[in-house]
Amino acid sequence: MNLNLFDILARLVVLCACIPAHECAHGWMACRLGDTTARDAGRLTLNPLRHFDMLGTLSLMLLGFGWAKPVPVDPRYFRGNRKRGMALVALAGPAANLLMAFMLMVLYKLIYYILGLLLGLQMPAYFLLQILAAMVMTNISLAVFNLIPINPLDGSRIFGLLLPDRLYFALMRYERYIYILLLLILTFGILDRPLGFLSYHAFRLLNAATSFIDLIAGMFI
């Protein structure tokens, strides 16, 4: 297994920034819906140690994908429809990663134009841009991965809104076994191409959404 500096960096970014933001967003949304379980457990934090999972971390560093300790959510405390509440809690995680990717892309472009083109792209600035690029793509990849409609990923909770309650809760009972199957599929790279395709187009959308910075920079350069 050959890992370069930015591969290792990207995985550390996932561990220390992207996954905590993702998990914290789940807990924040649950709290907004009336369930304070995550807050009471001290999980509404960006501290990666509060979300640390040993097996998930080892998988991340060795295989390139991993997970954190799931944020506790009790839908019995939700105000309104529980299944819709679970979908909103699930959506909050990928949404947090996409929002982070957007903000990091804005920062990337600002640094590129200000430090890169106006002052010259020196090695410290180049290294910083590489770090930011890794963080953008890592957040996008994490969001896309978690939107797969397979239990227990977030996409299954969102897709579950379309399923009858009996089928929805039946799938939830077997999510541990489905997740083991998913890990095997990921290990053999079966989803690499579709996930790469979706991540690429998500990147293009974010690049278009931040194109106002390119337009402004074009007025001065």
MIZA-224136 format. One record per residue: z, y, x of N, C-alpha, C in turn; residue in three letters. Coordinates in steps of 0.05 Angstrom, whole numbers, padded with zeros to 5 digits, always signed. Example, Ala and Ser with C-alpha at 12.3 -4.5 7.8 and 13.67 -1.06 7.14 Angstrom:
residues 2
+00156-00114+00264+00156-00090+00246+00156-00066+00264ALA/+00142-00045+00257+00143-00021+00273+00157+00001+00258SER/
***
This chain:
residues 221
+00000-00024+00017+00000+00000+00000+00000+00025+00018MET/-00021+00041+00016-00024+00065+00033-00019+00089+00016ASN/+00003+00104+00022+00009+00128+00008+00007+00151+00027LEU/-00007+00172+00018-00008+00196+00035+00014+00215+00026ASN/+00016+00238+00040+00038+00256+00035+00039+00266+00006LEU/+00015+00272-00005+00015+00283-00032+00019+00262-00054PHE/+00013+00236-00048+00020+00215-00066+00051+00213-00069ASP/+00064+00213-00045+00093+00212-00045+00105+00237-00059ILE/+00093+00260-00053+00102+00285-00065+00100+00284-00095LEU/+00077+00275-00105+00072+00274-00134+00093+00256-00148ALA/+00099+00234-00135+00119+00215-00147+00147+00227-00147ARG/+00153+00242-00126+00179+00255-00125+00181+00278-00146LEU/+00158+00291-00150+00157+00312-00171+00162+00299-00198VAL/+00149+00276-00203+00154+00262-00229+00184+00256-00232VAL/+00196+00246-00211+00224+00237-00212+00243+00261-00216LEU/+00238+00283-00202+00257+00305-00201+00251+00328-00221CYS/+00227+00329-00231+00220+00352-00248+00207+00344-00274ALA/+00186+00328-00273+00170+00322-00297+00184+00304-00317CYS/+00196+00282-00307+00210+00264-00325+00235+00277-00337ILE/+00252+00292-00321+00274+00305-00334+00266+00325-00355PRO/+00244+00340-00351+00235+00359-00371+00226+00344-00396ALA/+00213+00321-00392+00203+00305-00414+00227+00294-00431HIS/+00247+00283-00418+00270+00271-00432+00287+00293-00445GLU/+00291+00315-00431+00307+00337-00442+00294+00347-00467CYS/+00267+00349-00468+00253+00358-00492+00258+00340-00516ALA/+00259+00314-00511+00265+00295-00532+00292+00302-00544HIS/+00312+00305-00527+00339+00310-00536+00341+00337-00550GLY/+00327+00357-00540+00328+00384-00552+00316+00383-00580TRP/+00294+00369-00584+00282+00368-00610+00300+00353-00630MET/+00312+00331-00620+00331+00316-00637+00354+00333-00646ALA/+00364+00350-00627+00386+00368-00633+00377+00388-00654CYS/+00353+00398-00652+00342+00417-00671+00340+00405-00699ARG/+00336+00379-00700+00334+00365-00726+00361+00356-00737LEU/+00382+00360-00722+00409+00354-00732+00423+00332-00717GLY/+00410+00319-00698+00423+00297-00683+00432+00307-00656ASP/+00458+00309-00652+00470+00319-00627+00477+00297-00608THR/+00468+00273-00612+00475+00250-00595+00468+00256-00566THR/+00444+00265-00561+00436+00270-00533+00452+00293-00520ALA/+00458+00314-00536+00474+00336-00526+00502+00326-00519ARG/+00514+00310-00537+00541+00300-00533+00542+00282-00509ASP/+00520+00269-00502+00519+00251-00479+00513+00265-00453ALA/+00509+00292-00455+00503+00307-00431+00474+00304-00421GLY/+00456+00298-00440+00428+00293-00432+00410+00317-00436ARG/+00420+00339-00447+00404+00363-00450+00405+00379-00424LEU/+00394+00368-00403+00395+00380-00377+00370+00372-00361THR/+00363+00388-00342+00341+00382-00324+00350+00369-00298LEU/+00376+00363-00297+00387+00348-00274+00376+00320-00274ASN/+00359+00312-00254+00347+00286-00254+00367+00263-00252PRO/+00391+00268-00241+00411+00247-00239+00421+00238-00267LEU/+00420+00256-00287+00428+00249-00314+00408+00231-00328ARG/+00384+00230-00317+00363+00214-00330+00354+00190-00312HIS/+00369+00185-00290+00361+00166-00270+00362+00137-00281PHE/+00341+00122-00275+00340+00093-00281+00331+00079-00256ASP/+00347+00061-00245+00341+00049-00219+00314+00034-00220MET/+00310+00017-00240+00285+00001-00241+00261+00019-00245LEU/+00264+00039-00263+00242+00057-00268+00234+00073-00243GLY/+00255+00080-00227+00249+00096-00203+00235+00079-00182THR/+00244+00054-00178+00231+00035-00159+00202+00030-00167LEU/+00198+00027-00193+00170+00022-00203+00153+00047-00197SER/+00164+00070-00201+00149+00095-00197+00141+00097-00167LEU/+00160+00093-00149+00154+00097-00121+00136+00075-00110MET/+00138+00050-00120+00122+00028-00109+00095+00025-00124LEU/+00095+00029-00150+00071+00023-00166+00056+00048-00176LEU/+00071+00071-00176+00058+00096-00185+00064+00103-00214GLY/+00078+00086-00229+00086+00092-00256+00115+00083-00259PHE/+00130+00098-00275+00158+00091-00279+00169+00104-00304GLY/+00195+00104-00306+00208+00115-00330+00236+00123-00324TRP/+00248+00138-00342+00276+00147-00340+00293+00132-00360ALA/+00319+00136-00358+00337+00125-00379+00331+00139-00405LYS/+00325+00124-00426+00318+00137-00452+00340+00155-00462PRO/+00332+00177-00473+00351+00196-00485+00361+00183-00512VAL/+00387+00182-00516+00397+00170-00542+00390+00188-00566PRO/+00378+00176-00586+00371+00190-00610+00380+00173-00634VAL/+00394+00186-00653+00402+00172-00677+00390+00185-00701ASP/+00368+00174-00712+00354+00187-00734+00370+00189-00760PRO/+00393+00175-00761+00410+00178-00785+00420+00206-00789ARG/+00421+00221-00768+00431+00249-00770+00409+00269-00775TYR/+00384+00261-00775+00362+00279-00779+00364+00292-00807PHE/+00356+00317-00808+00352+00330-00834+00324+00324-00843ARG/+00321+00313-00867+00294+00307-00877+00286+00279-00870GLY/+00259+00274-00871+00248+00248-00867+00253+00238-00838ASN/+00264+00214-00836+00271+00203-00810+00247+00196-00793ARG/+00227+00184-00806+00203+00176-00791+00188+00201-00780LYS/+00187+00222-00796+00174+00247-00787+00191+00259-00765ARG/+00218+00257-00767+00235+00267-00746+00231+00253-00720GLY/+00228+00226-00721+00223+00211-00697+00196+00219-00684MET/+00177+00224-00701+00150+00233-00690+00153+00259-00676ALA/+00168+00278-00687+00172+00304-00675+00187+00302-00648LEU/+00207+00285-00648+00223+00280-00623+00204+00268-00602VAL/+00188+00249-00610+00169+00236-00591+00149+00256-00581ALA/+00138+00273-00598+00118+00293-00590+00129+00313-00571LEU/+00155+00319-00573+00167+00340-00556+00165+00334-00526ALA/+00166+00308-00519+00165+00300-00490+00138+00307-00478GLY/+00115+00296-00489+00089+00303-00478+00083+00333-00480PRO/+00092+00345-00502+00087+00374-00505+00100+00390-00482ALA/+00125+00381-00475+00139+00395-00453+00123+00392-00427ALA/+00112+00368-00422+00097+00364-00397+00071+00381-00397ASN/+00057+00383-00420+00033+00399-00421+00039+00428-00418LEU/+00062+00437-00430+00070+00465-00426+00076+00471-00397LEU/+00090+00452-00384+00096+00456-00356+00070+00456-00339MET/+00051+00439-00346+00026+00438-00332+00011+00465-00335ALA/+00012+00476-00359-00001+00502-00364+00011+00524-00347PHE/+00038+00525-00346+00051+00546-00331+00046+00543-00301MET/+00046+00518-00292+00041+00513-00263+00012+00520-00256LEU/-00006+00515-00274-00034+00522-00269-00038+00553-00267MET/-00023+00567-00284-00023+00596-00283-00013+00605-00255VAL/+00010+00593-00247+00021+00600-00221+00003+00593-00198LEU/-00011+00570-00200-00030+00561-00180-00052+00582-00177TYR/-00063+00591-00199-00085+00610-00197-00076+00637-00187LYS/-00052+00646-00195-00042+00671-00185-00038+00670-00154LEU/-00027+00649-00145-00023+00646-00116-00049+00643-00101ILE/-00068+00629-00114-00094+00625-00101-00109+00652-00097TYR/-00108+00669-00118-00123+00694-00116-00108+00715-00100TYR/-00081+00716-00102-00066+00736-00088-00063+00729-00059ILE/-00052+00705-00053-00048+00697-00026-00073+00686-00013LEU/-00089+00671-00028-00112+00658-00017-00135+00676-00010GLY/-00144+00692-00030-00168+00708-00026-00162+00736-00015LEU/-00139+00747-00023-00133+00774-00014-00120+00774+00014LEU/-00103+00755+00019-00089+00755+00044-00098+00733+00063LEU/-00116+00716+00054-00125+00694+00071-00109+00669+00066GLY/-00123+00647+00063-00109+00622+00056-00098+00609+00081LEU/-00074+00617+00088-00060+00606+00112-00048+00579+00104GLN/-00039+00564+00124-00029+00537+00120-00005+00536+00100MET/+00015+00554+00101+00037+00553+00081+00027+00556+00053PRO/+00008+00575+00049-00003+00579+00022-00020+00555+00013ALA/-00035+00543+00031-00051+00519+00025-00032+00496+00017TYR/-00011+00492+00031+00008+00471+00026+00021+00475-00002PHE/+00029+00500-00008+00041+00506-00033+00021+00501-00056LEU/-00004+00508-00052-00024+00503-00073-00028+00473-00078LEU/-00027+00457-00056-00029+00428-00059-00005+00416-00075GLN/+00018+00427-00070+00042+00419-00085+00039+00425-00115ILE/+00030+00450-00120+00027+00458-00148+00005+00441-00162LEU/-00017+00435-00148-00038+00419-00159-00028+00391-00166ALA/-00011+00380-00148+00001+00353-00153+00019+00354-00178ALA/+00034+00376-00181+00052+00379-00203+00036+00382-00229MET/+00014+00397-00229-00002+00400-00253-00013+00373-00262VAL/-00025+00358-00244-00037+00332-00251-00016+00312-00259MET/+00007+00313-00246+00028+00294-00253+00038+00298-00281THR/+00042+00324-00289+00050+00330-00316+00029+00321-00336ASN/+00004+00327-00330-00018+00318-00348-00018+00288-00351ILE/-00016+00274-00329-00017+00245-00330+00006+00233-00346SER/+00030+00245-00342+00053+00235-00356+00050+00240-00386LEU/+00040+00263-00394+00036+00269-00422+00016+00250-00435ALA/-00007+00246-00421-00028+00228-00431-00018+00199-00433VAL/-00004+00190-00413+00007+00163-00413+00026+00158-00437PHE/+00043+00178-00442+00063+00174-00463+00052+00177-00491ASN/+00027+00187-00493+00014+00190-00519-00001+00164-00527LEU/+00000+00144-00510-00012+00118-00517+00003+00107-00541ILE/-00011+00100-00563+00003+00090-00587+00013+00062-00585PRO/+00028+00055-00565+00040+00029-00561+00070+00032-00558ILE/+00085+00015-00573+00114+00016-00570+00122+00008-00542ASN/+00143+00021-00530+00159+00042-00542+00151+00070-00533PRO/+00126+00075-00525+00117+00101-00516+00117+00121-00539LEU/+00117+00146-00532+00119+00167-00553+00096+00166-00573ASP/+00073+00158-00564+00050+00157-00582+00054+00138-00605GLY/+00070+00117-00601+00075+00098-00622+00091+00111-00645SER/+00109+00129-00638+00125+00142-00658+00108+00162-00674ARG/+00089+00175-00660+00071+00194-00673+00051+00178-00691ILE/+00040+00158-00680+00021+00141-00695+00035+00127-00719PHE/+00061+00123-00716+00077+00110-00736+00077+00124-00763GLY/+00071+00150-00762+00070+00166-00787+00048+00155-00806LEU/+00028+00141-00794+00006+00131-00810+00011+00102-00820LEU/+00033+00090-00810+00039+00062-00817+00059+00060-00840LEU/+00057+00039-00856+00077+00034-00876+00104+00029-00862PRO/+00126+00037-00876+00152+00035-00864+00159+00007-00854ASP/+00151-00014-00870+00158-00041-00863+00145-00049-00836ARG/+00120-00042-00833+00106-00048-00808+00117-00032-00785LEU/+00123-00006-00790+00133+00012-00769+00159+00001-00757TYR/+00178-00006-00775+00204-00015-00765+00203-00044-00753PHE/+00183-00060-00763+00179-00086-00751+00170-00084-00722ALA/+00152-00065-00717+00142-00061-00689+00165-00051-00671LEU/+00182-00034-00682+00204-00024-00666+00223-00046-00657MET/+00226-00067-00673+00243-00089-00666+00233-00105-00641ARG/+00207-00104-00637+00194-00119-00616+00185-00101-00593TYR/+00194-00076-00592+00183-00058-00573+00190-00065-00544GLU/+00212-00079-00539+00219-00087-00512+00198-00106-00501ARG/+00190-00125-00517+00170-00145-00509+00142-00133-00506TYR/+00136-00114-00524+00111-00100-00522+00110-00083-00497ILE/+00132-00072-00489+00133-00055-00465+00129-00072-00440TYR/+00140-00096-00439+00135-00114-00417+00106-00120-00414ILE/+00093-00125-00437+00064-00130-00436+00049-00106-00426LEU/+00057-00082-00435+00045-00057-00426+00048-00054-00396LEU/+00071-00060-00385+00075-00058-00356+00056-00077-00341LEU/+00052-00101-00351+00033-00119-00339+00005-00108-00339LEU/-00003-00096-00361-00029-00084-00364-00033-00061-00344ILE/-00012-00045-00340-00013-00023-00321-00014-00033-00293LEU/+00001-00054-00287+00001-00065-00260-00026-00074-00251THR/-00042-00085-00269-00069-00095-00263-00090-00073-00266PHE/-00082-00049-00273-00100-00026-00273-00120-00026-00296GLY/-00114-00041-00318-00133-00043-00340-00137-00016-00354ILE/-00116+00001-00354-00118+00026-00368-00124+00050-00350LEU/-00129+00044-00324-00134+00066-00305-00158+00083-00313ASP/-00180+00071-00321-00204+00086-00327-00200+00104-00352ARG/-00191+00092-00375-00187+00109-00399-00166+00131-00395PRO/-00145+00125-00381-00124+00145-00376-00135+00167-00357LEU/-00151+00159-00337-00163+00179-00320-00182+00197-00335GLY/-00198+00185-00353-00217+00200-00369-00202+00221-00386PHE/-00181+00213-00400-00166+00231-00417-00152+00252-00401LEU/-00141+00245-00377-00127+00265-00360-00146+00285-00350SER/-00171+00277-00343-00191+00295-00333-00198+00316-00354TYR/-00202+00307-00379-00209+00326-00400-00185+00344-00409HIS/-00161+00333-00406-00138+00350-00411-00136+00372-00390ALA/-00143+00365-00365-00143+00384-00343-00164+00406-00349PHE/-00188+00398-00358-00209+00417-00364-00200+00436-00387ARG/-00186+00426-00407-00176+00444-00428-00156+00464-00418LEU/-00138+00455-00401-00118+00473-00389-00131+00493-00371LEU/-00152+00485-00356-00166+00503-00339-00180+00525-00355ASN/-00191+00517-00378-00204+00536-00396-00183+00555-00408ALA/-00160+00544-00415-00139+00560-00427-00128+00581-00408ALA/-00130+00576-00382-00120+00595-00361-00143+00611-00349THR/-00167+00610-00361-00190+00623-00349-00188+00654-00350SER/-00169+00664-00366-00165+00693-00367-00156+00703-00339PHE/-00143+00687-00324-00134+00695-00297-00159+00697-00279ILE/-00178+00679-00282-00203+00680-00266-00218+00705-00273ASP/-00219+00712-00299-00234+00736-00307-00221+00761-00296LEU/-00195+00763-00297-00181+00786-00286-00185+00788-00256ILE/-00183+00765-00243-00187+00765-00213-00215+00774-00206ALA/-00234+00766-00223-00262+00773-00217-00267+00803-00218GLY/-00250+00817-00232-00253+00846-00234-00245+00860-00209MET/-00229+00847-00192-00218+00860-00168-00228+00848-00142PHE/-00241+00825-00144-00250+00811-00120-00281+00813-00117ILE/
***
